[in-house]
Amino acid sequence: MNKNLIPIYWEDIRDKFNKLNPDLTKIIDELKPAKKFRLYRARYKYGSEYVKAGRLFLPDQYGNLQHVNDPSIPKQIQDDLSYNLGSNPVSFITNKVLELYMAYSYRSTPVPFVQVQPGVLFSTSGVLKHNMALHHPAFLWNISAGSRSIFMLPKISKMKNYRRLRRLHGYSSKPPENINQHWGLFKDLYEKELLGDWNLEIIFFSKKWFDNLESKQFSNFKMYMKQALYGNLTYWSSQQIWNSYFSVINHMSGIRPDPYVYDTVRHLLLLSMGLLPGMAPALDDHAAPTGAIQKIFLNDYKLDKYVPVIMQPSTFNPYQNSDPIYYSLHYANAHELAPRSNEHSSTILDLYEIKNLLQLYLRKMKSNELNISKTMMSDIPNLVNFDFFHSSPQNYRDIQNSMVMLKDDIRFSQTAANKKSIKKAVQDHPTIASFVRGCVRISRSTTKK
């Protein structure tokens, strides 16, 4: 029996659904699904890329991944779960989180699209036959169990410290050259059984659930999926309108912004509206075995100078009391990002130009010269603060020292295992970490503008 992929029925999982999503549970209860409406409970190890280039992989009894059409997988499972080609089946997370991201061969940094939390039904566009599916090339999408966009804030690249890990655990690995390689290191530590037990639990809906989606019996189920999908597409359906809006501002202001600067500013606005995830310190194990990672780097690697802060994706909500999120020019994961056009440019100069262009757009948005009142975009200048940081700000106006950012947010002094601030005198903030050398903080405004 494959403990990592088990066929189940509604009554087996109904109570867990109800704790996470009572509205969806009520709708499914009304369907009174019979045994032919199979569900599958899948468990994926941390770091498993179970959708890669649009291809679905299922876990075997050892947690290893096999393509859904592998001959070793029973035909019943293949028939039940192969209906959403180019993506995963309609799914519902019951434990931990996953990250849907895009990986480009010409960019070293993964581009996160969303972190899906427990209680969310997703991957519904295919069964709804929504036109969006026609515009999404399947080969772009990857899904990982836990955070794919994750790294340790301080450097963890000392060879002598890895020799210590080898002596203690028999673990031998080449030190990461940069923060883009940290995920691979964390995944390797997990696979070597050094980080405990961390598994994503996800419920797959079989094809039978959607064979009669147009019938009256399934109308509420279909409406629930449509409302959830359309809620996520509100901005993206009008993206071209906003691009035109910024073009008009550029024309009115008589400017031709650098493409790299323009793409970064536009991405910062998307982050401020909660449409894409930024980065923030991790304080729990929902998206990774964070506590175990921090423990091994504190106690065994002997990261004794800096707090072992781990950064992971986090979404900001301008209408709620959200914690700040961050975007770094040294971890540039914007969805659209032109290359830096000036080879003689510097990070702080790029940051300064980004600040100036963003402030120009915010002034225009606030003045309502183009009649955008009663839109989310018009709310941003009043609801959100954008602050800019560099480890050596020099005399650049409105760019603060990174130490201010690290001290302002208490999460940079905490770990997942111990939410209280670390008291050791040797613990300090990594002000020279690459991520903070050119960083933007997005936070809720505390003053009326």
C-alpha positions as a printed Julia matrix, in Angstrom:
449×3 Matrix{Float64}:
   0.0    0.0     0.0
   1.23   3.46   -0.91
   0.81   5.51    2.29
   1.66   8.69    0.38
  -1.21   8.41   -2.11
  -4.41   6.96   -0.65
  -7.87   6.89   -2.27
 -10.46   8.24    0.18
 -14.08   9.37    0.19
 -15.89  12.48    1.34
 -16.81  11.1     4.76
 -13.12  10.34    5.42
 -12.02  13.95    5.07
 -15.21  15.95    5.62
 -14.41  17.08    9.19
 -10.98  18.37    8.18
 -12.52  20.27    5.26
 -15.09  21.78    7.61
 -12.43  23.14    9.98
 -10.61  24.79    7.11
 -13.44  25.87    4.82
 -17.03  25.58    6.18
 -18.58  27.23    3.09
 -17.12  24.69    0.68
 -17.97  21.86    3.07
 -21.63  22.89    3.11
 -21.76  22.9    -0.69
 -20.19  19.44   -0.97
 -22.48  18.1     1.76
 -25.44  19.12   -0.41
 -24.05  16.99   -3.25
 -24.09  13.87   -1.04
 -21.17  12.46   -3.07
 -21.3    8.7    -3.57
 -18.31   6.34   -3.48
 -17.66   6.87   -7.18
 -16.62  10.44   -6.36
 -13.14   9.47   -5.29
 -10.63  11.76   -3.61
  -6.91  11.11   -3.12
  -4.87  12.14   -0.11
  -1.32  12.84   -1.27
   1.68  13.53    0.97
   4.75  15.22   -0.5
   8.15  15.62    1.14
   9.54  19.12    1.58
  11.0   20.42   -1.65
   9.15  17.99   -3.92
   8.45  19.7    -7.24
   5.32  17.72   -7.94
   4.29  19.81  -10.95
   7.24  20.56  -13.16
   6.98  22.24  -16.55
   3.27  21.48  -16.43
   3.74  17.73  -15.77
   2.12  16.12  -12.73
   4.13  13.79  -10.49
   2.71  11.55   -7.77
   4.49  10.23   -4.66
   5.34   6.54   -4.36
   5.46   4.67   -1.04
   8.93   6.11   -0.34
   7.97   9.69   -1.2
   9.8    9.62   -4.53
   8.08  11.23   -7.51
   6.67   9.38  -10.51
   4.96  10.91  -13.51
   1.21  10.34  -13.47
   1.47   8.23  -16.63
   4.3    6.03  -15.33
   3.45   2.34  -15.96
   3.9    1.58  -12.26
   0.91   3.78  -11.34
  -2.45   1.92  -11.37
  -4.68   2.73  -14.32
  -7.52   3.79  -12.04
  -5.36   6.52  -10.54
  -4.17   7.62  -13.97
  -7.76   7.88  -15.22
  -8.86   9.75  -12.1
  -6.05  12.32  -11.98
  -4.96  12.95  -15.58
  -7.85  15.2   -16.56
  -6.15  18.57  -15.92
  -3.32  18.21  -18.42
  -0.67  20.86  -18.01
  -1.46  21.3   -14.34
  -2.38  19.38  -11.22
  -5.88  18.08  -10.5
  -8.33  20.33   -8.68
  -6.82  20.37   -5.2
  -7.42  21.33   -1.59
  -4.57  21.7     0.91
  -5.12  20.35    4.4
  -1.62  20.8     5.88
   1.39  23.07    5.16
   1.6   25.26    2.03
   2.8   25.01   -1.55
   4.35  27.54   -3.89
   3.35  27.95   -7.5
   6.2   29.58   -9.36
   7.81  29.99  -12.74
  11.39  28.99  -13.5
  13.17  30.63  -16.4
  16.43  29.25  -17.76
  17.82  32.76  -18.18
  17.04  33.88  -14.59
  18.68  32.44  -11.5
  15.91  33.55   -9.15
  12.57  31.68   -9.17
   9.54  33.86   -9.82
   6.81  33.16   -7.23
   3.21  33.54   -8.31
   1.32  32.46   -5.2
   1.67  30.52   -1.97
  -1.44  28.4    -1.52
  -2.56  28.03    2.08
  -4.66  25.3     3.76
  -8.37  25.57    3.07
  -8.06  26.85   -0.51
  -9.52  25.08   -3.56
  -7.34  25.72   -6.61
  -6.47  24.58  -10.16
 -10.08  25.04  -11.25
  -9.65  26.98  -14.51
  -9.26  23.82  -16.59
 -12.47  22.11  -15.41
 -14.36  25.41  -15.68
 -13.1   25.65  -19.26
 -12.17  29.24  -18.56
 -10.5   31.09  -21.42
  -7.58  31.82  -19.09
  -6.41  28.26  -19.65
  -5.93  29.04  -23.34
  -3.37  31.72  -22.49
  -1.3   29.77  -19.94
   1.52  27.74  -21.5
   1.73  24.63  -19.33
   5.51  24.35  -19.54
   6.01  27.51  -17.45
   4.42  26.3   -14.22
   6.14  24.54  -11.37
   4.68  23.69   -7.95
   6.8   22.84   -4.93
   5.83  21.36   -1.59
   6.68  24.23    0.72
   8.49  27.41   -0.24
  10.69  27.31   -3.32
  11.63  30.98   -2.92
  13.47  30.68    0.38
  16.9   31.51    1.75
  18.88  32.29    4.88
  19.48  36.02    5.27
  23.07  35.81    6.61
  25.76  34.07    4.56
  26.13  30.33    5.17
  29.03  29.55    2.89
  32.01  28.82    5.14
  33.7   25.57    4.16
  35.06  24.92    7.66
  31.51  25.0     9.04
  30.4   22.4     6.49
  33.29  20.21    7.59
  31.78  20.4    11.07
  28.42  19.22    9.68
  30.25  16.34    8.04
  31.88  15.31   11.31
  28.61  15.51   13.23
  26.16  14.06   10.69
  28.17  12.56    7.86
  26.71  15.29    5.69
  28.92  16.47    2.86
  27.88  19.27    0.56
  29.41  22.09   -1.41
  28.69  25.44    0.28
  26.12  27.57   -1.57
  27.63  30.33   -3.66
  24.62  32.65   -3.28
  21.13  32.81   -1.79
  19.57  31.31   -4.91
  21.23  28.01   -3.97
  19.87  27.89   -0.4
  16.65  26.06   -1.34
  18.67  23.23   -2.85
  20.75  23.04    0.34
  17.67  22.95    2.6
  16.07  20.31    0.41
  19.24  18.21    0.56
  19.38  18.48    4.35
  15.77  17.27    4.51
  16.43  14.34    2.19
  19.39  13.36    4.41
  16.83  13.16    7.28
  18.45  16.0     9.22
  15.36  18.23    9.41
  12.71  15.94   10.86
   9.33  15.15    9.31
   7.72  17.79    7.07
   5.06  16.85    4.54
   2.56  18.73    2.43
  -0.86  17.08    2.61
  -3.14  17.76   -0.31
  -6.48  16.34   -1.46
  -6.89  15.67   -5.18
 -10.4   15.58   -6.67
 -10.89  12.83   -9.24
 -12.3   13.49  -12.73
 -15.76  12.19  -11.73
 -16.42  15.33   -9.7
 -16.48  17.41  -12.88
 -18.18  15.16  -15.43
 -21.59  16.73  -14.74
 -20.5   20.2   -13.73
 -23.15  21.79  -15.98
 -26.02  19.99  -14.24
 -28.33  21.73  -11.77
 -27.1   19.45   -8.98
 -23.57  20.85   -9.31
 -24.54  24.49   -9.88
 -23.51  25.69   -6.39
 -20.22  23.79   -6.6
 -19.49  25.34   -9.98
 -20.47  28.82   -8.76
 -18.13  28.51   -5.79
 -15.21  27.64   -8.08
 -16.05  30.46  -10.5
 -16.25  33.08   -7.77
 -12.92  31.96   -6.3
 -11.27  32.0    -9.72
 -12.66  35.36  -10.81
 -11.65  36.93   -7.5
  -8.05  36.02   -8.29
  -8.29  37.38  -11.84
  -9.71  40.82  -11.11
  -6.44  42.66  -11.66
  -4.96  40.43  -14.34
  -8.03  40.89  -16.55
  -7.4   44.65  -16.59
  -3.6   44.59  -16.54
  -3.3   46.18  -19.97
  -5.44  49.1   -18.83
  -3.03  49.85  -15.99
  -0.04  49.51  -18.3
  -1.68  52.13  -20.51
  -2.26  54.32  -17.45
   1.45  54.35  -16.63
   2.26  55.09  -20.27
   0.01  58.16  -20.09
   1.76  59.3   -16.88
   5.13  58.92  -18.6
   3.9   60.99  -21.54
   2.36  63.7   -19.32
   5.58  63.91  -17.31
   7.81  63.91  -20.37
   9.88  60.93  -19.18
  11.11  57.68  -20.7
  11.97  55.52  -17.69
  14.67  52.9   -17.85
  12.93  49.54  -18.57
  14.53  47.85  -15.55
  13.45  50.68  -13.25
   9.96  50.74  -14.75
   9.45  46.98  -14.36
  10.63  47.1   -10.77
   8.29  49.99   -9.87
   5.34  48.26  -11.46
   6.17  45.1    -9.51
   6.35  47.05   -6.24
   2.84  48.34   -6.89
   1.6   44.8    -7.52
   3.15  43.72   -4.22
   1.48  46.64   -2.43
  -1.93  45.56   -3.76
  -1.44  41.99   -2.56
  -1.51  40.57   -6.09
   1.91  38.92   -5.81
   4.0   37.78   -2.84
   6.96  39.7    -1.5
   9.48  38.32    1.01
   9.36  38.3     4.82
  11.02  36.54    7.77
   9.58  33.07    8.51
   8.32  32.48   12.05
   6.72  29.06   11.73
   7.05  25.74    9.89
   4.08  26.08    7.55
   6.15  26.7     4.42
   9.33  24.8     5.34
  10.96  22.95    8.27
  12.16  26.4     9.32
  12.79  25.68   12.99
  14.89  22.61   12.19
  16.92  24.53    9.58
  17.63  27.34   12.01
  18.55  24.88   14.76
  21.08  23.0    12.66
  22.75  26.23   11.51
  22.85  27.62   15.04
  23.96  24.52   16.92
  25.91  22.48   14.37
  27.04  24.84   11.62
  27.79  27.37   14.4
  26.28  30.49   12.9
  27.15  32.3    16.11
  27.33  35.91   14.94
  23.98  36.46   13.24
  20.35  35.63   13.85
  19.49  32.74   11.44
  16.68  34.63    9.74
  14.99  32.71    6.92
  13.16  34.68    4.24
  10.16  33.23    2.41
   7.25  34.52    0.29
   4.55  36.5     2.07
   1.56  38.43    0.75
   0.65  41.94    1.85
  -2.93  43.19    2.26
  -3.27  46.99    2.08
  -6.72  46.88    3.69
  -5.7   44.9     6.76
  -3.1   45.24    9.47
  -0.54  43.24    7.51
   3.08  42.85    8.5
   5.6   44.46    6.12
   7.0   42.63    3.13
  10.26  43.26    1.3
  11.68  43.33   -2.21
  15.41  43.29   -2.89
  17.32  44.26   -6.0
  19.66  41.37   -5.11
  16.79  38.88   -5.12
  14.93  40.26   -8.11
  11.92  37.97   -8.56
   9.63  40.38  -10.4
   7.51  38.65  -13.03
   8.58  41.01  -15.78
  12.07  42.4   -15.46
  14.14  43.96  -18.19
  17.91  43.59  -17.79
  19.82  46.45  -16.25
  20.63  48.65  -19.21
  23.66  50.48  -17.82
  26.6   48.26  -17.02
  28.13  51.12  -15.03
  25.09  51.48  -12.8
  25.19  50.59   -9.12
  22.63  49.09   -6.79
  22.17  52.29   -4.83
  21.77  54.36   -7.99
  19.17  51.89   -9.31
  17.4   52.06   -5.95
  17.38  55.86   -6.09
  15.93  55.89   -9.61
  13.28  53.34   -8.58
  12.34  55.52   -5.61
  11.99  58.63   -7.79
   9.83  56.95  -10.42
   7.62  55.28   -7.8
   7.09  58.59   -6.0
   6.14  60.21   -9.31
   3.51  57.54   -9.97
   2.16  57.77   -6.42
   1.75  61.54   -6.73
  -0.14  61.15  -10.01
  -2.32  58.39   -8.57
  -3.15  60.55   -5.56
  -3.89  63.67   -7.61
  -6.46  61.68   -9.63
  -5.56  63.52  -12.82
  -6.7   60.48  -14.81
  -9.87  59.81  -12.8
  -8.96  56.53  -11.1
 -10.93  57.18   -7.9
 -12.68  54.23   -6.25
 -10.09  51.77   -7.55
  -7.52  49.83   -5.59
  -4.79  51.75   -7.38
  -6.16  55.05   -6.06
  -6.11  53.7    -2.48
  -2.44  52.7    -2.47
  -0.89  56.19   -1.98
  -2.95  56.64    1.2
  -2.72  53.13    2.61
   0.86  52.06    1.91
   4.36  53.26    2.76
   7.35  52.45    0.55
  10.71  52.78    2.31
  14.14  52.3     0.75
  17.24  50.84    2.39
  20.9   50.23    1.64
  23.8   49.15    3.87
  25.72  52.22    2.71
  23.16  54.91    1.83
  25.79  57.65    1.44
  24.05  60.97    0.78
  21.16  59.69   -1.32
  17.95  61.4    -0.25
  15.29  59.23    1.44
  17.43  56.07    1.4
  17.94  54.78    4.93
  20.55  52.53    6.45
  19.61  48.84    6.35
  20.12  48.63   10.11
  16.98  50.74   10.55
  14.95  48.22    8.58
  16.32  45.26   10.53
  15.71  46.89   13.91
  12.24  48.21   13.06
  10.83  44.75   12.29
  11.1   42.48   15.33
  10.76  39.42   13.09
  14.4   39.9    12.08
  15.33  39.11   15.69
  13.21  35.97   16.05
  13.31  32.33   15.06
  10.56  29.81   14.39
  11.6   27.73   17.39
  11.67  30.71   19.76
   9.33  33.59   18.96
  11.01  35.72   21.61
  13.95  37.84   20.53
  17.31  36.09   20.77
  19.12  37.39   23.82
  22.66  36.25   23.11
  25.08  39.14   22.86
  26.81  37.48   19.94
  23.63  37.6    17.84
  23.53  40.57   15.51
  21.79  41.77   12.38
  23.46  40.85    9.05
  23.64  44.38    7.66
  26.02  43.28    4.91
  23.75  40.49    3.66
  23.14  40.85   -0.06
  19.35  41.0     0.37
  19.43  44.17    2.49
  21.91  46.02    0.24
  19.22  47.61   -1.89
  15.86  46.75   -0.37
  12.32  48.17   -0.42
   9.91  47.78    2.49
   6.16  47.79    1.82
   4.08  48.47    4.92
   0.75  49.83    6.08
   0.67  53.58    6.55
   0.06  54.65   10.15
  -0.63  58.28    9.29
  -3.3   59.84    7.15
  -1.82  61.14    3.91
